[in-house]
């Protein structure tokens, strides 16, 4: 299996990261490309079949299978604690962006939304998640009420994305804030098992304070929603 894993990683690097290739690499790529892609398709089909059998829903099965394959590829490309955390945060970011672009979440200038993964289960939902919003925020055409509505709007399951064992005792989150005609995307990481232990309400509501305390020196990214 170790040799097969190395070959798979080599394929991913050549196929997706577009490293310079010599003639030998090109020949190997052409030979291996079809095999690996058929294997991924087969894994996808098997994953869907298993999920349908377990849960009985095609849409949910496709979603679960796609998530697991995305996770497997991401971990193959960066199998470190930091890489795993980046994957988890990328899923939160993707979900929030899709919710904004679809109109399920609407932010006025200065409004923000955040989704968090933590170690401790939340007292209300019994899953290791959290979140919040501030300023002018509407979710499904209604004023923001509770963080679970953000998870629903982002089409994310509170029991699907979790921190790895290496991150136990920590939390990680993604915040998107409207600034003029663009958005700032913040990536937060804390050292407590619960977001609320690290960031009391007054701190959590202050994006500048959150960035200073939990941004780990990483500047926010600028994002513009598709018209």
Long-range contacts (C-beta under 8 A, 24 or more apart in sequence): 5-76, 7-32, 8-36, 8-76, 9-76, 9-77, 11-36, 12-73, 12-76, 12-77, 13-77, 16-77, 17-77, 40-69, 43-69, 43-72, 44-69, 63-155, 64-160, 67-91, 67-160, 81-164, 81-166, 81-167, 84-164, 84-166, 84-167, 85-163, 85-164, 85-167, 85-172, 85-189, 88-117, 88-161, 88-162, 88-163, 88-172, 89-172, 89-173, 89-174, 89-187, 91-156, 91-161, 92-116, 92-117, 92-154, 92-156, 92-161, 92-173, 92-174, 93-174, 93-176, 93-185, 95-151, 95-154, 95-155, 95-156, 96-150, 96-154, 96-174, 96-176, 97-176, 97-223, 97-225, 98-154, 98-155, 99-150, 99-153, 99-154, 99-155, 100-176, 100-183, 100-225, 101-225, 101-226, 104-139, 104-140, 104-153, 104-154, 105-137, 105-138, 105-139, 105-150, 105-153, 105-154, 106-137, 106-138, 107-135, 107-136, 107-137, 107-176, 107-177, 107-178, 107-183, 108-135, 108-136, 108-137, 108-178, 109-136, 109-178, 109-179, 109-180, 110-135, 110-136, 110-177, 110-178, 110-179, 111-135, 111-136, 111-137, 111-177, 111-178, 112-137, 112-175, 112-176, 112-177, 112-178, 112-207, 113-137, 113-144, 113-150, 113-175, 113-176, 114-150, 114-173, 114-174, 114-175, 114-176, 114-186, 114-188, 115-147, 115-150, 115-151, 115-154, 115-156, 115-173, 115-174, 116-171, 116-172, 116-173, 116-188, 116-195, 117-161, 117-162, 117-163, 117-171, 117-172, 117-173, 118-163, 118-170, 118-171, 118-192, 118-193, 118-194, 118-195, 119-163, 119-167, 119-168, 119-169, 119-170, 119-171, 119-193, 119-194, 120-193, 120-194, 124-148, 125-158, 127-158, 127-159, 128-162, 128-163, 129-158, 130-171, 130-173, 130-194, 130-195, 130-196, 131-173, 132-204, 132-205, 134-205, 134-207, 135-178, 168-193, 169-193, 171-195, 171-198, 173-214, 175-207, 175-210, 176-223, 177-207, 181-224, 182-222, 182-223, 182-224, 183-222, 183-223, 183-224, 183-225, 184-220, 184-221, 184-222, 184-223, 185-220, 185-221, 185-222, 185-223, 186-210, 186-211, 186-215, 186-220, 187-215, 187-216, 187-218, 187-220, 188-214, 188-215, 189-214, 189-216, 190-214
